[in-house]
Amino acid sequence: MRFDGAQLSVEVFSARLLVVRMAGVLDGVTLVRLAALVRAQLERPGCCGHVVVDLGEVGFFGTNDVTALLAVRDEARDRDVQVHVAGITAREGLLPVAITAAFAQFSSFPTLEKAELALAGARARVGAGG
């Protein structure tokens, strides 16, 4: 199997918030993989109310065609789940206008942390207090 330049992961933040993280390259091939992973999460029984697609670690955007992800967003709406994007708005000045325009079709947050605070509140953190 050939490596396509993208790394995907899923993290459950709460019963109402799930995050799909992407790192590496976002192009036509990896966008389809991303959309398929989000779709798979939506099909899980009892899926949450919000899915955040975190693109904060994407280092290269090789496409502005987000049709596959828009289709998943629309499917999510039919299931009463909202799909949001994080990590794009914080870099708008660095990205081609066509890419920011494509992702402007989504509810978005500048960072995953801001999405988390807005959608699920602060998670309990494990570790030393201060």
C-alpha positions as CSV (number, residue, x, y, z in Angstrom):
1,M,0.0,0.0,0.0
2,R,1.3,3.4,-0.9
3,F,1.4,6.2,1.6
4,D,-0.7,9.1,0.4
5,G,0.7,11.8,2.6
6,A,-2.1,12.1,5.1
7,Q,-2.6,10.9,8.7
8,L,-6.1,10.6,10.1
9,S,-7.3,10.0,13.6
10,V,-10.5,10.1,15.6
11,E,-10.9,11.3,19.2
12,V,-14.1,11.3,21.2
13,F,-14.1,14.4,23.4
14,S,-17.5,13.8,24.9
15,A,-20.8,12.2,24.2
16,R,-21.7,15.2,22.0
17,L,-18.4,16.0,20.4
18,L,-16.1,13.9,18.2
19,V,-13.0,15.2,16.4
20,V,-11.5,13.9,13.2
21,R,-7.9,15.1,12.9
22,M,-6.0,15.3,9.7
23,A,-2.3,16.0,9.3
24,G,-0.1,16.1,6.2
25,V,-1.4,16.7,2.7
26,L,-5.0,17.5,1.8
27,D,-5.6,16.7,-1.9
28,G,-8.2,15.0,-3.9
29,V,-7.3,11.5,-2.7
30,T,-6.9,12.3,0.9
31,L,-10.0,14.4,1.0
32,V,-12.0,11.4,-0.1
33,R,-10.4,9.4,2.7
34,L,-11.3,12.1,5.2
35,A,-14.9,12.2,4.0
36,A,-15.1,8.4,4.3
37,L,-13.8,8.5,7.9
38,V,-16.3,11.2,8.9
39,R,-19.1,9.2,7.2
40,A,-18.0,6.1,9.1
41,Q,-18.2,8.0,12.4
42,L,-21.7,9.2,11.5
43,E,-22.8,5.7,11.0
44,R,-21.8,4.6,14.5
45,P,-24.8,4.0,16.8
46,G,-25.4,7.0,19.0
47,C,-23.1,9.3,17.1
48,C,-22.6,12.7,18.7
49,G,-24.2,16.1,18.0
50,H,-21.0,17.7,16.6
51,V,-18.1,16.4,14.5
52,V,-15.1,18.8,14.2
53,V,-12.7,18.2,11.3
54,D,-9.4,19.5,12.6
55,L,-7.2,20.6,9.7
56,G,-4.7,22.5,11.9
57,E,-1.9,20.1,11.1
58,V,-2.4,20.0,7.3
59,G,0.8,21.3,5.9
60,F,-0.2,21.4,2.2
61,F,-3.6,22.0,0.6
62,G,-3.6,20.5,-2.9
63,T,-7.3,20.9,-3.6
64,N,-10.1,23.4,-3.2
65,D,-12.7,20.9,-4.3
66,V,-14.4,19.9,-1.0
67,T,-17.4,18.3,-2.6
68,A,-17.0,15.0,-0.9
69,L,-16.8,16.6,2.5
70,L,-19.8,18.8,1.7
71,A,-21.8,15.7,0.9
72,V,-20.9,14.2,4.2
73,R,-21.8,17.4,6.0
74,D,-25.3,17.3,4.3
75,E,-25.7,13.6,5.3
76,A,-24.8,14.6,8.9
77,R,-27.5,17.2,8.9
78,D,-30.0,14.5,8.1
79,R,-28.9,12.7,11.2
80,D,-29.1,15.9,13.4
81,V,-25.3,16.1,13.5
82,Q,-23.3,19.3,12.7
83,V,-20.0,19.1,10.9
84,H,-17.5,21.9,11.7
85,V,-14.0,22.7,10.4
86,A,-11.2,23.9,12.7
87,G,-7.7,25.2,11.8
88,I,-8.5,27.0,8.5
89,T,-9.6,30.5,9.7
90,A,-6.4,31.0,11.7
91,R,-4.4,30.6,8.4
92,E,-6.6,32.4,5.9
93,G,-3.9,34.9,5.0
94,L,-1.5,32.1,4.1
95,L,-3.8,30.0,2.0
96,P,-5.0,30.5,-1.5
97,V,-8.4,32.3,-1.7
98,A,-10.0,29.3,-3.5
99,I,-9.3,27.1,-0.5
100,T,-10.6,29.5,2.1
101,A,-13.7,30.1,0.0
102,A,-14.3,26.4,-0.3
103,F,-14.1,25.9,3.4
104,A,-16.2,29.0,4.1
105,Q,-19.2,26.8,3.3
106,F,-18.7,25.1,6.7
107,S,-19.2,26.3,10.3
108,S,-15.7,26.9,11.4
109,F,-13.4,27.7,14.3
110,P,-9.9,29.1,14.2
111,T,-8.5,26.3,16.4
112,L,-9.7,23.0,17.8
113,E,-9.5,24.4,21.3
114,K,-12.0,27.1,20.4
115,A,-14.3,24.6,18.9
116,E,-14.1,22.4,22.0
117,L,-14.9,25.3,24.3
118,A,-17.8,26.5,22.1
119,L,-19.3,23.0,21.5
120,A,-18.7,20.9,24.6
121,G,-17.1,23.1,27.2
122,A,-13.7,22.5,28.6
123,R,-12.7,18.9,29.1
124,A,-11.5,17.7,32.4
125,R,-7.8,17.7,32.3
126,V,-5.8,15.0,34.0
127,G,-2.5,16.1,35.6
128,A,-1.0,18.3,38.2
129,G,-3.2,21.2,39.2
130,G,-2.0,24.7,39.6
